[in-house]
Amino acid sequence: MPPEERRASIIAAALPLLRLHGATVTTAQIAMAAGIAEGTLFRVFPDKESLVKAAICTAFDPAPAERELDAIDTDLSLRDQLIAAVEILQRRVGGVWQLLSMLGINGPLRDADLPQPSHPPPPRRLTAIFEAHRNQLRCEPAHAARMLRMMTFGGTHPRIAEGPPLTAAEIVAVVLDGIRVRPDLDDAEGAPC
């Protein structure tokens, strides 16, 4: 197996274990999950700490979520496309949060080798979904995408949500319809409350 594929395979095997066990996971457990000898693991990563850092960087990588967003069926309605997008974003937020929580990282990431929090632009596919339905919006598509991302993060992050997370349908309903009673919408279209 080429070195980059082996590295990716080890990280893929490590991530679920890190989310489950945190820093107490052993390199033997990771090697077993990856289907390799423990010595092979140390030929790819010099130590457990570098493997954990690589796993965190992988969890923060937006590319897999972007690929999932790209795969959303554009024949779906705006609401259904957005619900699918929010479900993807919720999985990403949940996975990152669970990993950091299990590793005991509750504050800002200060390690120079770790991805630093930033405020990236909304995923281009999310903006494109809104752009395709521009005539239904009261704001610019990029701003709508930003609001949806903010609602998704706030409604999914356990420390912000204060209780069970909002469902994807609830988040989309609030962004598209607000929380006022709307006689022009029936209950099937997603009254958020």
N, C-alpha and C positions, 0 to 999 in steps of 0.2 A: 504494500500500500504506500503511495507517495506520502512524504512527510506531512504536507498540509492536510491531506485527508485523514491521516492517523491522528493528527492534533485535533481536528474537528470532531472525529469520532470519540476521542477521549473526553473532550469537553461536553459533547452531547450526552455521554454516559454519566458524567459528573454532575451536570445541572440538576437532574431530578433528585439525586442523592444529597446534594447540597441543600436543596429546598426542603428535604425531609429531615436531614440530620444536622445541617449547619456545619460548623467547623469541626464537629466531632467525627465526621465521616473519615474513614481511613483510606489510605491510598490502596490498600488491598481490596476494599469494597469497590472502589472506582475501577481498578484494573479488572476485577471480576465482571463488573457490569459492562465494561468495554470489550471483554473477551480477549484480554491480553495478559501477559505476565506482568507482575508488578515492576520488574526490572525494565520492561519496555516503556512503562509509564515514565520512569526516570531518565530514559534516553530522549524523551520528548520534552519533558518539563524538569528543570533542575531540582525542584522541590515542590512540596504541596502548596506552599504560598503562591508560587508563580502559576500553578494550575488554577487555584481559586481566583486569582486576579484575571486570568484569561477567561474563566467562566463568567465573571461579572461583566467583563467587556463584551462578551458574546451576548449576554442577557440585555445589555444596553444597545446593541446593534439594531437600528431600525429597519435594516434591509429585509429580514424575514417578514415583518409585519407589512412592509410596503408590497412585497410580492403577494401576500394574502389579499391586501386591498386591491391590487391590480386584477385579481382573479374574480372579484365580485361581478356578477352578471349585470351588465348595463341595461338589460331588458326589464329588470325589476323596477318597480315604482321607486320614486325618490325615498319614501319612508322605508321601504324594504332594503334598499341599498344602504341607507344610513344605519339601520338596525344591524345589518351584517358588518358594516364598518366598525360600529361601536363594540360589537362582540369581539372583534379582532383586537381593538385597542384595549378592551377590558382584560383580555387574556394576557396581553403584554404588560399592562400595569400590574395586574395581579401576580404574574410570574416574577417581575423585577422586585416588587414589594416583598413577596414571600422569601425570595433569595436573600435580599438584604436583611430582612428581619431575622431569618434563621442564622445568618452570619453575625448577628449582633450589631449591624451597621444601622444605627437609628438617626444619625445626623448627616451632615454634609459629607460627601466623599472628599477627603483631603489628600489622599495618596496620589502622587504625580503619575503613577502608572494606571490609574483608574479613570474611566470617563467622567468628566466633570459635568454637573448639571448645567443645562443651558436652556434657552427658550427658542428651540428651532422652529422654523416655519411649519405650518401644518403639512402633513404628508401630501404630496402633490396629487395623489389619487383622490384623497378626501376633498380637496379643493375642486378637482375635476368633476366629482359627483355633483357638487353644488353648481358648478359652472354650467353643466348640461341642463340644469333646471333653473337657471338665472331668472327666468320670467316669473317664477313663483316666490322669489325672495325680495325682502325689503332692504337687504344689505348686500355688500359685495361678497362673492363666493369665498374669498380667502378669509374674510371676517367671520362668515358663517362657519367655516371649517375650524377656525380658532375657537369660537364659542362651543362648538360640539366637543372639541378636544378638552377644553376646560371643564365642561360638564361631565365628560367621561372620567377625567382624572379625579375630580372632586367627588363624583358619585360612586367611584369604585375604590378609591384609596381608603383603607380601613380607618385610618386616623382622622380622615376628613369626613367620611360618610356618617359617622356616629350611629352605627347600627348596620342593618343589612344593606349591602350595596344596592344602588338603583339598578333596575333591569335596563337592558339596551333599549327596549321599547319605551320605558319611562323617560330615559334621557332624550331620545329622539322626539318624543311627544312634547317635552318641555321646550326644546330648541325650536321645533317647527310650529308648535301651537301655543306655547305659553301655558299658564296655569289658570287663566280665567275661564269661566264657563263660556262655551262657544256653541250656541244653538245650531250653527252651520255644520258642526261635526257630530257624528253619532258616536256612541260608546265604542264601537268596533274599531274606530280609527285611533284609539289610544288616549283616552282621557288620563292624564298622568297621576291624578290623585284619587 
